[in-house]
C-alpha cells in the first residue's frame, strides 16, 4: 500500500517573492509528469511564520529551508524513490 504524502508550500509574501513562485510550478509539474496525483496531497499555506528560513516547504511535516526551484526536484526524487 502506498502512503499519501503531504507537501505544503509556503505562499506568504516573503517565501513567494523569494522563490516559491517558481518552486510551486516545479512541484505541480513534477506531480503531473510522474503521475503522483493519487499519492500526494499538495497545498499552499499563506504564511508558515518561518520567513527567516525561507523559502520553505513542508514534506510530511518536516520543514525544508531555503528551497529553490532548482533543488526541489532532488527532494521529491528522494521522497518518491521509496
C-alpha positions as CSV (number, residue, x, y, z in Angstrom):
1,X,0.0,0.0,0.0
2,X,1.3,3.4,-1.0
3,X,1.4,6.2,1.6
4,X,-0.2,9.5,0.7
5,X,2.4,12.2,1.3
6,X,1.6,15.8,2.2
7,X,3.5,18.6,0.7
8,X,2.8,22.1,1.8
9,X,4.4,25.1,0.2
10,X,4.5,28.5,1.9
11,X,2.8,31.1,-0.2
12,X,3.4,34.0,2.2
13,X,4.7,37.1,0.5
14,X,8.3,36.6,1.7
15,X,8.6,33.0,0.6
16,X,6.6,33.6,-2.6
17,X,8.7,36.5,-3.7
18,X,12.0,34.8,-2.8
19,X,11.4,31.8,-4.9
20,X,8.3,29.7,-4.1
21,X,6.5,31.3,-7.0
22,X,8.8,29.2,-9.3
23,X,9.0,26.2,-6.9
24,X,5.2,25.9,-6.9
25,X,5.3,25.4,-10.7
26,X,8.1,22.9,-10.5
27,X,6.2,20.8,-7.9
28,X,3.0,20.9,-9.8
29,X,4.8,19.8,-13.0
30,X,6.7,17.0,-11.1
31,X,3.4,15.6,-9.7
32,X,1.8,15.7,-13.1
33,X,4.8,14.3,-15.1
34,X,5.2,11.4,-12.6
35,X,1.5,10.5,-12.2
36,X,1.6,11.2,-8.5
37,X,-1.7,12.9,-8.0
38,X,-3.1,9.9,-6.1
39,X,0.0,9.7,-3.8
40,X,0.3,13.4,-2.9
41,X,-1.8,15.9,-1.0
42,X,-0.2,19.2,-2.3
43,X,-1.4,22.5,-1.0
44,X,-0.3,26.0,-0.2
45,X,-0.3,27.8,3.1
46,X,-0.5,31.6,3.3
47,X,2.3,32.0,5.9
48,X,4.4,29.5,7.8
49,X,5.9,32.1,10.1
50,X,9.4,30.8,9.1
51,X,10.2,33.9,7.0
52,X,13.9,34.0,8.0
53,X,14.3,30.4,6.9
54,X,12.5,30.7,3.6
55,X,11.5,30.0,1.1
56,X,10.2,26.9,2.9
57,X,8.2,23.8,2.1
58,X,7.0,21.1,4.3
59,X,7.1,17.4,3.3
60,X,5.3,15.1,5.7
61,X,5.6,17.7,8.4
62,X,9.3,18.2,8.0
63,X,10.4,21.7,7.2
64,X,12.8,22.2,4.3
65,X,14.6,25.6,4.4
66,X,15.9,27.8,1.6
67,X,14.2,25.6,-1.1
68,X,14.7,26.7,-4.7
69,X,13.1,25.6,-7.9
70,X,16.4,24.0,-9.0
71,X,16.8,22.0,-5.8
72,X,13.2,20.9,-5.0
73,X,13.3,18.0,-7.6
74,X,16.1,16.4,-5.6
75,X,13.9,16.4,-2.5
76,X,10.9,15.0,-4.4
77,X,13.1,12.3,-6.0
78,X,14.3,11.2,-2.6
79,X,10.7,11.1,-1.3
80,X,9.3,9.0,-4.1
81,X,12.3,6.7,-4.6
82,X,11.0,4.6,-1.7
